[in-house]
Amino acid sequence: MTTTQASGGGGMDPLVIMTLSHADGRAMNFEEANHAPMDLIAQGADGPLAQVMGLFGGESPTLYYPREGGAAFICGSEGPAALGVHRSAEGIVVIVGLREAFQFEERESGGYEALPFSPDMVCARLRLRRR
């Protein structure tokens, strides 16, 4: 797993690209979902992404969407529709592949809430240790 970052310019958030590489040479590229309001809500502490990933200690995982190119090696030949990543202070990296992105509905109060999700939404669970 490698991560690169390019400045967003003009006050925009930086563009963060994560690449997952397989030992056989295949690679998958993902872009951090750090722009859209719904994506930021999904990544909140104890938010829907944390719940899907089984993180219940106030952790805030990072949401990524696939970029064009590469060859999928998780979640079938099409790859995941989204990826959740959490890096712990102890060096553990948890990656969860999602078959679909989170859906939201507007509350009467004006905020947004994630629609309920199914465990079938998860197509891959990886737990790695960084060296």
C-alpha positions in Angstrom: 0.0 0.0 0.0 1.4 3.4 -1.0 -0.2 6.8 -0.7 0.6 10.0 -2.6 -0.8 13.4 -2.1 -1.0 16.4 -4.5 -2.1 19.9 -3.4 -5.6 20.8 -4.2 -4.8 24.4 -5.1 -7.2 27.2 -4.7 -8.2 26.2 -1.2 -9.3 22.8 -2.2 -8.6 19.7 -0.2 -5.5 17.7 -1.4 -5.9 14.9 -3.9 -4.9 11.7 -2.0 -4.3 8.6 -4.1 -3.8 5.2 -2.5 -2.4 2.2 -4.5 -2.8 -1.4 -3.4 -0.3 -3.7 -5.1 -0.4 -7.4 -5.2 2.8 -9.6 -5.3 1.9 -10.7 -8.8 2.2 -7.1 -10.1 -1.5 -6.2 -10.3 -2.4 -2.8 -8.7 -5.6 -1.0 -7.8 -5.8 2.8 -7.5 -8.2 4.6 -5.2 -8.9 8.3 -4.5 -9.6 9.5 -1.0 -13.2 10.7 -0.6 -12.4 14.0 1.1 -14.6 16.4 -0.8 -18.3 15.5 -0.8 -20.3 16.2 2.4 -21.9 12.7 2.4 -18.5 11.1 2.1 -17.3 13.1 5.1 -20.4 12.1 7.1 -19.7 8.4 6.2 -16.2 8.7 7.6 -17.1 10.3 10.9 -16.2 8.7 14.3 -18.7 5.9 14.9 -20.2 6.7 11.5 -21.5 4.2 9.0 -18.1 3.3 7.6 -16.7 2.7 11.1 -19.8 0.5 11.9 -19.3 -1.6 8.7 -15.7 -2.0 9.6 -16.4 -3.1 13.2 -14.7 0.0 14.8 -16.6 1.1 17.8 -14.0 3.1 19.8 -14.5 6.5 18.2 -12.2 5.7 15.3 -12.6 7.6 12.0 -11.7 5.4 9.0 -11.0 6.8 5.6 -13.2 6.2 2.6 -11.7 5.7 -0.9 -13.3 5.3 -4.3 -11.7 3.4 -7.2 -9.9 5.2 -10.0 -9.7 4.1 -13.6 -7.1 1.6 -14.6 -5.4 -1.2 -12.7 -6.5 -4.8 -12.3 -8.8 -5.8 -9.5 -7.6 -8.5 -7.1 -10.2 -8.0 -4.3 -14.0 -8.1 -4.5 -14.0 -10.0 -7.8 -13.1 -9.0 -11.3 -14.9 -5.6 -11.0 -13.2 -4.7 -7.7 -15.0 -2.8 -4.9 -17.3 0.2 -5.3 -15.6 1.8 -2.3 -12.9 0.9 0.2 -12.7 1.7 3.9 -9.2 1.9 5.5 -8.2 2.3 9.1 -4.6 2.6 10.4 -4.2 2.0 14.1 -1.4 3.5 16.2 -0.2 -0.1 16.8 0.5 -0.6 13.0 -2.6 -2.6 12.2 -4.3 -1.7 8.9 -7.9 -2.8 8.4 -9.2 -2.6 4.8 -12.9 -3.3 4.0 -14.1 -3.6 0.4 -17.7 -2.5 -0.2 -20.0 -3.6 -3.0 -21.8 -0.2 -3.1 -21.4 3.3 -1.7 -23.4 4.5 1.3 -26.8 6.0 0.6 -28.2 8.9 2.6 -31.6 10.5 3.2 -32.4 14.0 4.5 -33.8 14.3 8.0 -36.6 16.6 8.8 -34.2 18.6 10.8 -32.1 19.3 7.7 -29.2 16.9 8.4 -28.5 13.7 6.7 -28.5 10.1 7.9 -27.1 7.0 6.3 -29.6 4.4 5.2 -29.4 1.0 6.9 -26.8 -1.3 5.3 -26.5 -5.0 5.1 -23.5 -7.2 6.0 -23.8 -8.4 2.4 -22.5 -4.9 1.4 -18.9 -6.1 2.4 -17.0 -8.0 -0.3 -13.6 -8.2 1.4 -12.0 -7.8 4.8 -8.3 -7.5 5.2 -6.2 -7.1 8.3 -2.6 -6.3 7.8 0.4 -5.3 10.0 2.7 -2.5 8.9 6.4 -3.1 9.3 
